Amino acid sequence: MTLESALLAALSAVTTALCWVVKLMYARLLKAEETVEELRQEMERLERENGHNSAKVSMFERCPKRQDCPFTNLGHLTP
C-alpha cells in the first residue's frame, strides 16, 4: 500500500464517520423539534384551561348570592 492510498483510505474513513455522526445528529434534531412542538401545544392547551378556570373562580368570587350559589358545597372553592 502506497502512502497516497493509505491517506486516501484514511480520508475515506474520516468522511464516512463524519457523515454517520451528522446523520445521527440530524435525527436527534428532528426528534427534538417534534418534542418542542408537542410541548408547545400542551402548554397552549394548559394556558387556555387555566384561563377558563380562573374566569370561573373569579365569577364565583364576585357572585352577589354567594350563600345560594350551587358551588358553595364544594369546599375547595370557598375562601
LINJOPE-V124918 format. One line per field, one symbol per residue. phi: phi as a letter, one per 40 degrees, with the letter a starting at -180 (. if undefined). burial: + if it has 24 or more other C-alpha atoms within 12 Angstrom, else -. A space follows every 10 residues. Layout:
phi: ???
burial: ???
This chain:
phi: .ccccccccc cccccccccc cccccccccc cccccccccc cccccccccc cccccccccc ccccbccccc ccccdcccc
burial: ---------- ---------- ---------- ---------- ---------- ---------- ---------- ---------
